[in-house]
């Protein structure tokens, strides 16, 4: 039967519907994330990028098959390699954007291709960064990493790069740890570079997984702490030893493996030859029995003795309370018994030398020996300044607290006030005496510095106990019933027979030529002769020097006093001037003799030929110069405020000798205001010469050499208060100690407590017009062995704190030259 038209149309419509239905099934998803109509493949894999910022910025997206695509613009992207149907894919970001840094994360990144994949989403975020790195050596399953205690990430073998899913905010910290170790096989994975602060995307975290489960290790002993000791296991897996104790190699071995521990490299600094015991075996359990043995290193302890008098005087040093070392002089020393590397050493003076007038100071005397020690210094104070007494400030008032017991049981703190141009003596027992100059007495409201006539004694500088820590060494204010008028710029000497102290001239509102004698045993001053503002008597039966300030005088070995110049009255003038007359005082007859120079003030110097004596030679008129007596009894004089060869008056640095009735110009210049030539410290040279200066301190040592300290004058470039120390020996000057520039503050070192500390860095501040002494009266016998000891007290200049050099100082210093 022929179908009707309606039936035909109905059939056609049904066929069409079925065809359409079949077409929809063919174009369905077919797999996770798949789209499109092709069911046989290959399929394109891709997705969409959003959030990328910056011009030229890009990131690299990677498929697990190794295919990568660089994406530099937001929008769709796809990998070049298509995947066959049923192929798994895993999409990750292998390189994050860097300009600017962003954190890009992937969603819908895992699946199996059964159609075209276009639903992968990569989202980039600024202000936050991803944390990742690399896993190596992974064989087991179940390795779980964690960031900041919460963001977990499971990593499958064989590892490779990883990135945590959760970015962290810029500036926040990250902390990557192993939450769960892998199994089948069991491994130990260790994180390095796992902590930090995110300022950009992090890809440097390293996770290293062992290939076994057995630890190999042991102990190191005897290692002396050098560098370079390494251990090897099975020829690799190097372990660097830093200290004695346990060690464990980083690489784990599978159970049943062989291990062989050897020395990779031996240590140096100090060198040792280390060996291995129990170094081989089969690892069935953790190994801790390997022994690395390094032989002990023994080190020597030594140094140098400096400043020791004579041949040692029985000196014995000791190390660590038992290793005794007798020494017979200065020089290098080494203890007989070495000590183990890393041990302590402690050197002390076990037996003090009997030849020293003072104790010693040790430097670098204890510590831990990590190499041979040769830096210990035992310094017996020679060529050192020691701060003996007084303060380290300026313009101090005196303190008068005499001891309550004899001898004192506590330290006596009496001290004169700040002072300049005092009169000084050394008595026959080595005690120091001072008659105040211009300065400060007791503290009182409105009291200004002025001329005082106080008599002070500093005792026991040569006593049996020495002055290193002796309570019997202190200033004592002596109060005679009657005293000369206060003055400065006087000259003094000690009678070599009676021991009485003599005082001549100076200034006390008037210029003086009065002569006084002080008897120590009776504490009595006696006026002998002279007066104020008097002219000199240069001829006749009773010659007598005129009144004067700032003359210089020295006592010779015969007991006679030689005095030169000063500012004062000549034979006839009513006006004082600079004098160049040389006088001799006989301490037995108490008679003056006019020896050389002029009876008229303000004479120019007649220098002649340097180094040649001549009858016509004579120094110019001068004040505040320095003088010495040599071992032959010759009188020497240096500088001062003088009249040069052309009649100009100012500072000079000329050195003169008077011998056999004639003057010789020895060194320095015949013109004023000459700069110093310092040369090399400690090295004599013909070209060396102190700068022009006045009011210095001066001594003669037991060997007959001359010493000069400070004053006001010229360094190498300018002028001011000086604190340099010079020695004249063998016809040449040596700059011995102190700065070569003016205006320097003092370096005081340790406070007296009551131990007195010599210190090689100590130095009095720049100063002029100090009191000064030699603790040994070189012209008379004394009841104990003589030692050169030079003392300086006060003056005007720089303390530890004053900045302008105008302070009156009361610090007492001692200097010992080298023996």
Residue pairs with C-beta under 8 A, 6 or more apart in sequence:
3 11
26 37
26 39
27 36
27 37
29 35
29 114
29 115
30 39
30 114
30 115
31 111
31 112
31 113
31 114
31 115
32 111
32 112
33 108
33 111
33 117
33 119
33 120
34 43
34 111
34 113
34 114
34 115
34 116
34 117
35 115
35 116
35 117
35 118
35 119
36 43
36 115
36 116
37 115
38 115
38 116
39 85
39 114
39 115
40 85
41 82
41 83
41 84
41 85
41 86
41 87
41 113
41 114
42 82
42 83
42 84
42 85
43 82
43 83
43 84
43 85
43 113
43 114
43 115
43 116
43 117
44 78
44 79
44 82
44 116
44 117
44 118
45 63
45 78
45 79
45 82
45 83
45 89
45 91
45 113
45 116
45 117
45 120
46 76
46 77
46 78
46 79
46 117
46 118
46 120
47 76
47 77
47 78
47 91
47 108
47 117
47 118
47 119
47 120
47 121
47 122
48 75
48 76
48 77
48 118
48 120
48 121
48 122
49 59
49 71
49 73
49 74
49 75
49 76
49 77
49 104
49 122
49 124
50 74
50 121
50 122
50 123
50 124
51 74
51 102
51 104
51 123
51 124
51 125
51 126
52 58
52 59
52 71
52 72
52 73
52 74
52 97
52 102
52 104
52 124
53 97
53 100
53 102
53 124
53 126
54 97
54 99
54 100
56 72
56 99
57 72
57 97
57 98
57 99
57 100
57 102
58 70
58 71
58 72
58 97
59 70
59 71
59 93
59 95
59 96
59 97
59 102
59 104
59 122
59 124
60 68
60 69
60 70
60 71
60 93
60 94
60 95
61 68
61 69
61 70
61 71
61 77
61 79
61 91
61 92
61 93
61 94
61 106
61 122
62 68
62 91
62 92
62 93
62 94
63 79
63 81
63 89
63 90
63 91
64 88
64 89
64 90
64 91
64 92
65 81
65 83
65 87
65 89
67 79
67 80
67 81
68 79
68 94
69 77
69 78
69 79
69 80
71 77
71 122
76 118
77 122
78 118
83 89
83 113
83 117
84 113
85 113
85 114
86 112
86 113
86 114
87 112
87 113
88 110
88 111
88 112
88 113
89 110
89 111
89 112
89 113
89 117
90 109
90 110
91 106
91 109
91 110
91 120
92 106
92 109
92 161
92 163
93 104
93 105
93 106
93 122
93 130
93 163
94 161
96 102
96 103
96 104
96 129
96 130
96 201
96 203
97 104
97 124
97 201
98 200
98 201
100 126
101 129
101 200
101 201
102 124
102 125
102 126
102 129
102 201
103 124
103 125
103 128
103 129
103 130
103 167
103 201
104 122
104 123
104 124
104 125
104 130
105 122
105 123
105 125
105 130
105 165
105 167
106 120
106 121
106 122
107 120
107 121
107 123
108 119
108 120
108 121
109 120
111 117
125 167
127 169
127 170
128 167
128 168
128 169
128 170
129 167
129 168
129 170
129 198
129 199
129 200
129 201
129 202
130 163
130 164
130 167
130 201
130 202
131 147
131 163
131 164
131 167
131 168
131 174
131 176
131 198
131 202
131 205
132 161
132 162
132 163
132 164
132 201
132 202
132 203
132 205
133 161
133 162
133 176
133 193
133 194
133 202
133 203
133 204
133 205
133 206
133 207
134 159
134 160
134 161
134 162
134 203
134 205
134 206
134 207
135 143
135 155
135 159
135 160
135 161
135 162
135 189
135 207
135 209
136 159
136 206
136 207
136 208
136 209
137 159
137 187
137 189
137 208
137 209
137 210
137 211
138 155
138 156
138 157
138 158
138 159
138 182
138 187
138 189
138 207
138 209
139 157
139 158
139 182
139 185
139 187
139 209
139 211
140 157
140 181
140 182
140 183
140 184
140 185
140 186
140 187
140 209
141 156
141 157
141 182
141 183
141 184
142 154
142 180
142 181
142 182
142 183
142 184
143 154
143 155
143 156
143 159
143 178
143 180
143 181
143 182
143 187
143 189
143 207
143 209
144 152
144 153
144 154
144 155
144 178
144 179
144 180
145 152
145 153
145 154
145 155
145 162
145 164
145 176
145 177
145 178
145 179
145 191
145 207
146 152
146 153
146 176
146 177
146 178
146 179
147 153
147 164
147 166
147 168
147 174
147 175
147 176
148 168
148 173
148 174
148 175
149 175
149 177
151 164
151 165
151 166
152 179
153 162
153 164
153 165
155 162
155 207
157 182
159 207
159 209
161 203
162 207
163 203
168 174
168 198
169 198
170 198
170 199
171 197
171 198
171 199
172 197
172 198
173 195
173 196
173 197
173 198
174 194
174 195
174 196
174 197
174 198
174 202
175 194
175 195
176 191
176 194
176 195
176 205
176 207
177 191
177 194
178 189
178 190
178 191
178 207
181 187
181 188
181 189
182 189
182 209
185 213
185 254
186 213
187 209
187 210
187 211
187 212
187 213
187 252
188 209
188 210
188 213
188 252
189 207
189 208
189 209
189 210
190 207
190 208
190 209
190 210
190 250
191 205
191 206
191 207
192 205
192 206
192 207
192 208
193 204
193 205
193 206
194 205
194 206
196 202
208 250
210 250
210 251
210 252
211 251
211 252
211 253
211 254
212 251
212 252
212 253
212 254
212 255
212 257
212 283
213 252
213 253
213 254
213 255
214 252
214 253
214 254
214 255
214 257
214 283
214 284
214 285
214 286
214 287
215 248
215 249
215 252
215 286
215 287
215 288
216 233
216 248
216 249
216 251
216 253
216 259
216 261
216 283
216 286
216 287
216 290
217 246
217 247
217 248
217 249
217 286
217 287
217 288
217 290
218 246
218 247
218 261
218 278
218 287
218 288
218 289
218 290
218 291
218 292
219 244
219 245
219 246
219 247
219 288
219 290
219 291
219 292
220 229
220 241
220 243
220 244
220 245
220 246
220 247
220 274
220 292
220 294
221 244
221 291
221 292
221 293
221 294
222 244
222 272
222 274
222 293
222 294
222 295
222 296
223 229
223 241
223 243
223 244
223 267
223 272
223 274
223 292
223 294
224 267
224 270
224 272
224 294
224 296
224 297
224 341
224 342
225 243
225 341
225 342
225 370
226 267
226 268
226 269
226 270
226 271
226 272
227 267
227 268
227 269
228 265
228 266
228 267
228 268
228 269
229 240
229 241
229 263
229 265
229 266
229 267
229 272
229 274
229 294
230 238
230 239
230 240
230 241
230 263
230 264
230 265
231 238
231 239
231 241
231 247
231 249
231 261
231 262
231 263
231 264
231 276
231 292
232 238
232 239
232 261
232 262
232 263
232 264
233 239
233 249
233 251
233 259
233 260
233 261
234 258
234 259
234 260
235 260
235 262
236 251
237 249
237 250
237 251
238 264
239 247
239 248
239 249
239 250
241 247
241 267
241 292
246 288
247 292
253 259
253 283
255 283
255 284
256 282
256 283
256 284
257 282
257 283
258 280
258 281
258 282
258 283
259 280
259 281
259 282
259 283
259 287
260 279
260 280
261 276
261 279
261 280
261 290
261 292
262 276
262 279
263 274
263 275
263 276
263 292
266 272
266 273
266 274
267 274
267 294
269 371
270 297
270 299
270 341
270 371
272 294
272 295
272 297
273 294
273 295
274 292
274 293
274 294
274 295
275 292
275 293
276 290
276 291
276 292
276 293
277 290
277 291
277 292
277 293
278 289
278 290
278 291
279 290
281 287
296 340
296 341
297 340
297 341
298 338
298 339
298 340
298 341
299 338
299 339
299 340
299 341
299 343
299 369
299 370
299 371
299 372
299 373
300 334
300 335
300 338
300 372
300 373
300 374
301 319
301 334
301 335
301 338
301 339
301 345
301 347
301 369
301 373
301 376
302 332
302 333
302 334
302 335
302 372
302 373
302 374
302 376
303 332
303 333
303 347
303 364
303 373
303 374
303 375
303 376
303 377
303 378
304 330
304 331
304 332
304 333
304 376
304 377
304 378
305 315
305 317
305 327
305 329
305 330
305 331
305 333
305 378
305 380
306 330
306 377
306 378
306 379
306 380
306 382
306 383
307 330
307 379
307 380
307 381
307 382
307 383
307 384
307 816
307 818
307 819
308 315
308 327
308 329
308 330
308 353
308 355
308 356
308 380
308 382
308 819
309 353
309 355
309 356
309 357
309 380
309 382
309 787
309 819
310 329
310 355
310 819
311 328
311 329
311 355
312 326
312 327
312 328
312 329
312 353
312 355
313 353
313 354
313 355
313 356
314 326
314 351
314 353
314 354
315 326
315 327
315 328
315 349
315 351
315 352
315 353
316 324
316 325
316 326
316 327
316 349
316 350
316 351
317 324
317 325
317 327
317 333
317 335
317 347
317 348
317 349
317 350
317 378
318 324
318 325
318 347
318 348
318 349
318 350
319 325
319 335
319 337
319 339
319 345
319 346
319 347
320 339
320 344
320 345
320 346
321 346
323 335
323 336
323 337
324 350
325 333
325 335
325 336
327 333
332 374
334 374
335 347
339 345
339 369
340 369
341 369
341 370
342 368
342 369
342 370
343 368
343 369
344 366
344 367
344 368
344 369
345 366
345 367
345 368
345 369
345 373
346 365
346 366
347 362
347 365
347 366
347 376
347 378
348 362
348 365
349 359
349 360
349 362
349 378
352 359
352 360
353 380
355 785
356 380
356 381
356 466
356 787
357 462
357 466
357 467
357 787
357 789
357 816
358 380
358 381
358 386
358 466
358 467
358 468
358 756
358 758
358 816
359 380
359 381
359 466
359 468
359 469
359 755
360 378
360 379
360 380
360 381
361 378
361 379
361 381
361 384
361 757
361 758
361 759
362 376
362 377
362 378
362 379
363 375
363 376
363 377
363 379
363 760
364 373
364 375
364 376
364 377
365 376
365 377
365 378
367 373
379 758
379 760
380 758
381 758
381 816
382 816
382 817
382 818
382 819
383 736
383 737
383 760
383 816
383 817
383 818
384 758
384 759
384 760
384 762
384 815
384 816
385 737
385 758
385 759
385 762
385 763
385 764
385 813
385 814
385 815
386 756
386 757
386 758
386 759
386 762
386 813
386 814
386 815
386 816
387 748
387 749
387 750
387 751
387 752
387 756
387 757
387 762
387 811
387 812
387 813
388 467
388 473
388 752
388 756
388 791
388 812
388 813
388 814
389 415
389 458
389 473
389 474
389 475
389 752
389 811
389 812
390 396
390 415
390 416
390 793
390 794
390 809
390 810
390 811
390 812
391 415
391 799
391 810
391 811
392 746
392 748
392 799
392 800
392 801
392 811
393 799
393 800
393 801
393 802
393 807
394 418
394 799
394 801
394 802
394 806
394 807
394 808
394 809
395 418
395 440
395 449
395 807
395 808
396 415
396 417
396 418
396 440
396 808
396 809
396 810
397 417
397 418
397 440
397 441
397 442
397 443
397 447
398 414
398 415
398 416
398 417
398 440
398 441
398 442
398 454
398 477
398 810
399 413
399 414
399 415
400 414
400 442
400 477
401 412
401 413
401 414
402 412
402 414
402 476
402 477
403 409
403 410
403 412
403 474
407 471
407 472
408 471
408 472
408 474
409 471
410 471
411 471
411 474
411 753
411 754
412 471
412 474
412 475
412 476
413 474
414 474
414 475
414 476
414 477
415 475
415 810
415 812
416 434
416 436
416 439
416 454
416 456
416 475
416 477
416 793
416 794
416 810
417 436
417 439
417 440
417 441
417 442
417 808
417 810
418 439
418 440
418 449
418 794
418 807
418 808
418 809
418 810
419 434
419 436
419 437
419 438
419 439
419 440
419 771
419 793
419 794
419 795
419 808
419 809
419 810
420 437
420 438
420 439
420 488
420 768
420 769
420 770
420 794
420 795
420 796
420 808
421 437
421 438
421 488
421 489
421 695
421 769
422 434
422 435
422 436
422 437
422 439
422 488
422 771
422 793
422 794
423 434
423 435
423 437
423 487
423 490
423 491
423 492
423 503
423 506
423 771
424 432
424 433
424 434
424 435
424 492
424 771
424 772
424 773
424 793
425 432
425 433
425 434
425 492
425 493
425 494
425 501
425 773
426 432
426 433
426 494
426 773
426 774
426 775
426 776
426 777
427 433
427 494
427 499
427 501
427 520
427 777
428 494
428 499
428 777
428 780
428 782
429 462
429 782
429 783
430 461
430 462
430 463
430 775
430 776
430 777
430 782
430 784
431 457
431 458
431 459
431 460
431 461
431 462
432 457
432 458
432 459
432 461
432 773
432 775
432 791
432 793
433 455
433 456
433 457
433 458
433 501
434 455
434 456
434 457
434 458
434 771
434 793
435 453
435 454
435 455
435 456
435 484
435 487
435 490
435 492
435 503
436 451
436 452
436 453
436 454
436 455
436 456
436 486
437 451
437 452
437 487
437 488
437 489
437 769
437 771
438 449
438 450
438 451
438 488
438 808
439 449
439 452
439 794
439 808
439 810
440 447
440 449
440 808
440 810
441 447
441 452
441 454
449 808
450 486
451 485
451 486
451 487
451 488
451 508
451 509
452 486
453 483
453 484
453 485
453 486
453 487
454 477
455 477
455 478
455 479
455 480
455 483
455 518
456 475
456 476
456 477
456 478
457 475
457 476
457 478
458 473
458 474
458 475
458 476
458 812
459 472
459 473
459 474
459 476
460 467
460 470
460 472
460 473
461 467
461 473
461 775
461 789
461 791
461 814
462 775
462 776
462 782
462 784
462 787
462 789
463 470
463 472
463 473
464 784
465 472
467 473
467 756
467 814
468 755
468 756
469 754
469 755
469 756
470 754
471 754
473 754
475 812
478 523
479 523
480 518
480 523
480 524
480 525
481 523
481 524
482 524
482 525
483 525
484 503
484 514
484 516
484 525
484 527
485 508
485 512
486 508
487 506
487 507
487 508
487 512
488 506
488 507
488 549
488 769
489 505
489 506
489 507
489 549
489 550
489 551
489 566
489 623
489 624
490 503
490 504
490 505
490 506
490 512
491 503
491 504
491 505
491 506
491 551
491 552
491 553
491 563
492 501
492 502
492 503
492 504
492 553
493 501
493 502
493 553
493 554
493 555
493 561
493 585
493 587
494 500
494 501
494 502
494 555
494 777
494 780
495 501
495 502
495 517
495 559
495 587
496 555
496 559
496 587
496 777
496 779
496 780
497 559
497 587
497 588
498 519
499 520
500 517
500 518
500 519
500 520
501 517
501 518
501 520
502 515
502 516
502 517
502 518
502 561
502 587
503 515
503 516
503 517
503 518
504 513
504 514
504 515
504 516
504 530
504 545
504 551
504 553
504 563
505 511
505 512
505 513
505 514
505 530
505 545
505 547
505 548
505 549
505 551
505 566
505 568
506 512
506 549
507 549
508 532
510 532
510 533
510 547
511 532
511 533
511 547
511 548
511 549
511 567
511 568
511 569
511 576
512 530
512 531
512 532
512 547
512 548
512 549
513 530
513 531
513 532
513 534
513 536
513 544
513 545
513 546
513 547
513 548
513 568
513 569
514 527
514 528
514 529
514 530
514 531
514 532
515 527
515 528
515 529
515 530
516 525
516 526
516 527
516 528
517 525
517 526
517 528
518 524
518 525
518 526
519 526
528 590
529 544
530 544
530 547
531 547
532 547
533 547
533 569
534 546
534 547
534 569
535 546
535 569
535 570
535 571
535 572
535 573
536 543
536 544
536 545
536 546
536 569
536 570
536 571
536 581
536 594
536 599
537 543
537 544
537 546
537 571
538 571
538 581
538 594
538 599
539 594
542 591
543 583
543 592
543 593
543 594
544 592
545 551
545 563
545 568
545 581
545 583
545 592
546 568
546 569
546 570
546 571
546 579
547 568
547 569
547 576
548 565
548 566
548 567
548 568
548 569
548 576
548 579
549 566
549 567
549 568
549 623
550 565
550 566
550 567
550 623
550 624
550 640
550 641
550 695
551 563
551 564
551 565
551 566
551 568
551 579
551 623
552 563
552 564
552 565
552 566
552 624
552 625
552 626
552 627
552 637
552 640
553 561
553 562
553 563
553 564
553 627
554 561
554 562
554 627
554 628
554 629
554 635
554 700
555 561
555 562
555 587
555 629
555 779
556 562
556 629
556 633
556 635
556 779
557 629
557 631
557 633
557 779
558 633
559 586
559 587
559 588
559 779
560 584
560 585
560 586
560 587
561 584
561 585
561 587
562 582
562 583
562 584
562 595
562 627
562 629
562 635
562 658
563 582
563 583
563 584
563 585
564 580
564 581
564 582
564 583
564 597
564 619
564 622
564 625
564 627
564 635
564 637
565 578
565 579
565 580
565 581
565 582
565 597
565 619
565 621
565 622
565 623
565 625
565 640
566 579
566 623
567 576
567 577
567 578
567 579
567 623
568 576
568 577
568 579
568 601
569 576
569 601
570 577
570 579
570 581
570 598
570 599
570 600
570 601
571 599
571 600
572 599
572 600
573 600
573 601
576 601
577 601
577 602
577 621
578 601
578 602
578 603
578 620
578 621
578 622
578 623
578 641
578 642
578 643
578 649
579 597
579 601
579 621
579 622
579 623
580 597
580 598
580 603
580 605
580 618
580 619
580 620
580 621
580 622
580 643
581 594
581 596
581 597
581 598
581 599
582 594
582 595
582 596
582 597
582 635
582 658
583 592
583 593
583 594
583 595
584 592
584 593
584 595
585 591
585 592
585 593
586 593
595 661
596 618
596 658
596 661
596 663
597 603
597 618
597 619
598 618
598 621
601 621
602 621
602 643
602 649
603 618
603 620
603 621
603 643
604 620
604 643
604 644
604 645
604 646
604 647
605 618
605 619
605 620
605 642
605 643
605 644
605 645
605 654
605 670
606 616
606 617
606 618
606 645
607 617
607 645
607 654
607 665
607 670
608 614
608 616
608 617
608 665
609 665
610 665
610 666
610 667
611 664
611 665
611 666
612 664
613 657
613 659
613 660
613 662
613 663
613 664
614 662
614 663
614 664
615 662
617 662
617 663
617 664
617 665
618 663
619 637
619 642
619 654
619 656
619 663
620 642
620 643
620 644
620 645
620 652
621 642
621 643
622 639
622 640
622 641
622 642
622 643
622 652
623 640
623 641
623 642
623 694
624 640
624 641
624 694
624 695
624 769
625 637
625 638
625 639
625 640
625 641
625 642
625 694
626 637
626 638
626 639
626 640
626 696
626 697
626 698
626 708
626 711
627 635
627 636
627 637
627 638
627 698
628 635
628 636
628 637
628 698
628 699
628 700
628 706
629 635
629 636
629 700
630 636
630 700
630 704
630 706
631 704
632 659
634 657
634 658
634 659
635 657
635 658
635 659
636 655
636 656
636 657
636 658
636 666
636 706
637 655
637 656
637 658
638 653
638 654
638 655
638 656
638 668
638 690
638 696
638 698
638 706
638 708
639 651
639 652
639 653
639 654
639 655
639 668
639 690
639 692
639 693
639 694
639 696
639 711
639 713
640 651
640 652
640 694
641 649
641 650
641 651
641 652
641 694
642 649
642 650
642 651
642 652
642 654
642 672
643 649
644 650
644 652
644 654
644 670
644 671
644 672
645 670
645 671
646 671
648 671
648 672
649 672
650 672
650 673
650 692
651 672
651 673
651 674
651 691
651 692
651 693
651 694
651 712
651 713
651 714
651 719
652 668
652 669
652 672
652 674
652 692
653 668
653 669
653 674
653 676
653 689
653 690
653 691
653 692
653 693
653 713
653 714
654 665
654 667
654 668
654 669
654 670
655 665
655 666
655 667
655 668
655 728
656 663
656 664
656 665
656 666
657 663
657 664
657 666
658 664
666 731
667 689
667 731
667 733
668 674
668 689
669 689
669 692
672 692
673 692
673 714
673 719
674 689
674 691
674 692
674 714
675 691
675 692
675 714
675 715
675 716
675 717
676 689
676 690
676 691
676 714
676 715
676 716
676 724
676 740
677 687
677 688
677 689
677 716
678 688
678 716
678 724
678 735
678 740
679 685
679 687
679 688
679 734
679 735
680 735
681 735
681 736
681 737
682 734
682 735
682 736
683 734
684 729
684 730
684 732
684 733
684 734
685 732
685 733
685 734
686 732
688 732
688 733
688 734
688 735
689 733
690 708
690 713
690 724
690 726
690 733
691 713
691 714
691 715
691 716
691 719
691 722
692 713
692 714
693 710
693 711
693 712
693 713
693 714
693 722
693 768
694 711
694 712
694 713
694 768
695 711
695 712
695 768
695 769
695 795
696 708
696 709
696 710
696 711
696 722
696 768
697 708
697 709
697 710
697 711
697 770
697 772
697 790
697 792
698 706
698 707
698 708
698 709
698 772
699 706
699 707
699 772
699 774
699 790
700 706
700 707
700 774
700 778
701 707
701 774
701 788
701 817
702 776
702 778
702 786
702 788
703 729
705 727
705 728
705 729
705 817
706 727
706 728
706 729
707 725
707 726
707 727
707 728
707 736
707 790
707 817
708 725
708 726
708 727
708 728
709 723
709 724
709 725
709 726
709 738
709 764
709 772
709 790
709 792
709 815
710 721
710 722
710 723
710 724
710 725
710 738
710 764
710 766
710 767
710 768
710 770
710 792
710 795
710 797
711 721
711 722
711 768
712 719
712 720
712 721
712 722
712 768
712 769
713 719
713 722
714 742
715 722
715 724
715 740
715 741
715 742
716 740
716 741
717 741
718 742
719 742
720 742
720 743
720 766
720 805
721 742
721 743
721 765
721 766
721 767
721 768
721 796
721 797
721 798
721 805
722 742
722 766
722 767
722 768
723 738
723 739
723 744
723 746
723 763
723 764
723 765
723 766
723 767
723 797
723 798
724 735
724 737
724 738
724 739
724 740
725 735
725 736
725 737
725 738
725 815
726 733
726 734
726 735
726 736
727 733
727 734
727 736
727 817
728 734
736 817
737 763
737 815
738 744
738 763
738 764
739 763
739 766
742 766
743 766
743 798
743 805
744 763
744 765
744 766
744 798
745 765
745 766
745 798
745 799
745 800
745 801
745 802
746 763
746 764
746 765
746 798
746 799
746 800
746 811
747 761
747 762
747 763
747 800
748 762
748 800
748 811
749 757
749 759
749 761
749 762
750 757
750 759
756 814
758 816
762 813
764 792
764 811
764 813
765 797
765 798
765 799
765 800
765 802
765 809
766 797
766 798
766 805
767 792
767 794
767 795
767 796
767 797
767 798
767 809
768 795
768 796
768 797
769 795
769 796
770 792
770 793
770 794
770 795
770 809
771 792
771 793
771 794
771 795
772 790
772 791
772 792
772 793
773 790
773 791
774 788
774 789
774 790
774 791
775 787
775 789
775 790
775 791
775 814
776 782
776 786
776 787
776 788
776 789
778 786
787 816
788 816
788 817
788 819
789 814
789 815
789 816
790 814
790 815
790 816
790 817
791 812
791 813
791 814
791 815
792 812
792 813
792 815
793 810
793 811
793 812
793 813
794 808
794 809
794 810
794 811
794 812
795 808
795 809
796 805
796 806
796 807
796 808
796 809
797 805
797 807
797 809
798 805
798 807
799 807
799 809
799 811
